[in-house]
Amino acid sequence: MDDKYKGTTVNERLWISGLMNKFDKSVEEKDVYAAISILKQVELTDENINPILKQVGLI
């Protein structure tokens, strides 16, 4: 991890990376694996990802 997104929210990370629409689509399609992959691309850890997946109803 290179701290490229340090100090940014999840939504900001998704927007900056250009992955917002892709993430939204993965949630809409209930594609947990795609959502996890996208969240890892914006430098989130497993510890951060699980609560997000819960919040969006994927787990």
C-alpha positions in Angstrom: 0.0 0.0 0.0 1.4 3.4 -0.9 -0.9 5.6 1.0 -2.2 7.2 -2.3 -5.6 7.6 -0.7 -4.5 8.5 2.8 -7.1 10.8 4.5 -9.9 10.1 2.0 -13.3 8.5 2.4 -14.3 5.3 0.7 -16.5 7.3 -1.7 -13.6 9.7 -2.5 -11.3 6.7 -3.2 -13.8 5.2 -5.5 -14.4 8.5 -7.3 -10.7 9.4 -7.6 -9.9 5.9 -9.0 -12.7 6.0 -11.5 -14.2 2.8 -9.9 -17.4 4.3 -8.4 -19.7 3.1 -11.2 -18.1 -0.3 -11.2 -18.5 -0.6 -7.4 -22.1 0.5 -7.6 -22.8 -2.1 -10.3 -21.1 -4.9 -8.2 -23.4 -4.0 -5.3 -26.5 -3.8 -7.6 -25.6 -7.3 -9.0 -24.7 -8.6 -5.5 -21.3 -9.6 -6.7 -19.4 -9.8 -3.5 -16.1 -10.9 -5.1 -16.1 -8.0 -7.5 -16.9 -5.5 -4.7 -14.0 -6.9 -2.6 -11.6 -6.7 -5.6 -12.6 -3.0 -6.2 -12.3 -2.1 -2.6 -8.8 -3.6 -2.5 -7.8 -1.6 -5.6 -8.5 1.6 -3.6 -6.2 0.3 -0.8 -8.7 -0.8 1.8 -7.8 -3.7 4.1 -10.0 -6.7 4.9 -10.6 -5.1 8.3 -12.1 -2.0 6.5 -13.9 -4.0 3.7 -16.1 -6.2 5.9 -18.1 -3.3 7.5 -18.6 -1.7 4.0 -19.9 -5.0 2.6 -22.3 -5.2 5.6 -23.4 -1.6 5.1 -24.3 -2.1 1.4 -26.0 -5.4 2.1 -23.6 -7.8 0.6 -23.0 -9.8 3.8 
